[in-house]
Amino acid sequence: HNKELTSVDILCRKDREPFNHVSNRLFRFIIALNMERNRKVTSRKLKGTIVDTIVQKIQNVGGTILTKPKRQEQQDGNIINTYQAISQENARLKVASSCSS
């Protein structure tokens, strides 16, 4: 389902828009804090726990990891900036990928 971007959502895109979004800056900070911990852990289960904790922190403040839908909604001929929540599994993959980079 589509929703408008809020200040607690993480925007998952490959252009400049997400880089400056307030929650994306916080997301990068949280990832940076957990990268060293993630590198030291060798157990996949413990790495998964780190990822789950980060996803839960985002969700606990009402945030969602979003992406732009392939088709933009239009209203009165104008494009509406709405976003789609990614699945829980894709959210975990996004966080895990960010932790390992």
N, C-alpha and C positions, 0 to 999 in steps of 0.2 A: 504494500500500500504506500501511497505517496504522502509526504509530509513536508512542511517547510523547515528549513534549517534554523536551528536555535543555537544559542551560545554554549550549550552543553553537548552538542553533537560533534562527532568526528566525521570529517568529509574525506572520502576516499576517492581521489582523482589524481591524474597525472599532469595537471596544469598548475598555474600559480595561485588559483583561488584558495585551495586548502592550506597552502603554506602559511598564509597570514591569518587564517581563521583562528580565533581565540582558543578554541578547544583543541585544534590541531597543534598549536604551540604547546599547550599543556600536555597533550598526548606525547609529543616528542620529548618533553622533560621527564615524564613518567617512564618512558622507554629507556632514556639515558640512565635514569636511576637504577633500572633493573637489568641493564645489559651486562654489567660485570657479574652480578649474581647469576644471571642466566648462563654466562660463559663458564663459571666455576662448577655448575651443576652438571653431572654426567648422566643422571637418570632421566629418561624421557618422561617418567611420571612426575618428577619434581619440576621439570621444565613446563609441563602441562599445567601444573599447579600455579606457576608464576603467571602464565598466560591467562588462565582462568581468573586469577586475582585482578589482573589489569582490566579484563573485560567486565568483571563485576563492579570495579570502581567506576567505570564509565556508566554502567547501567544504574548503579546506586544513586547517582546524581541526576538521573533522568535522561542521560545521554544515549545516543544510538550511533552506530557506525553506518554512514549513509553513502550512497553513490548516486550519480545522476542517472535517471532512467534513459534508455535508448531513445524513447520518443518523449519529447517535451509536451506538456499539456498547454493548450491554448485557451484563452478566454477573451472574447471580443477581439480576436485577431492578435492579441499580445501573448507572448510566451510567458508562462508562469514558472518561476524558479521553485520547483518542487524536487524532492529527492526520494530515493527508495532505501529503506533499511535493508542491509545485507543480512543473510542468514546468520544464526549463531555460529555455525561451523565456519563460515567465511570470515566472521569477525575474529574467531580464534586464529584462523590462518593468517589474517592480516596482522594481528598482534604478534604472533609467533615469528612471522617474517621480519617484522620491524625489530624484534628483540635480537634476532640473529645477524642483522646487517651491521 
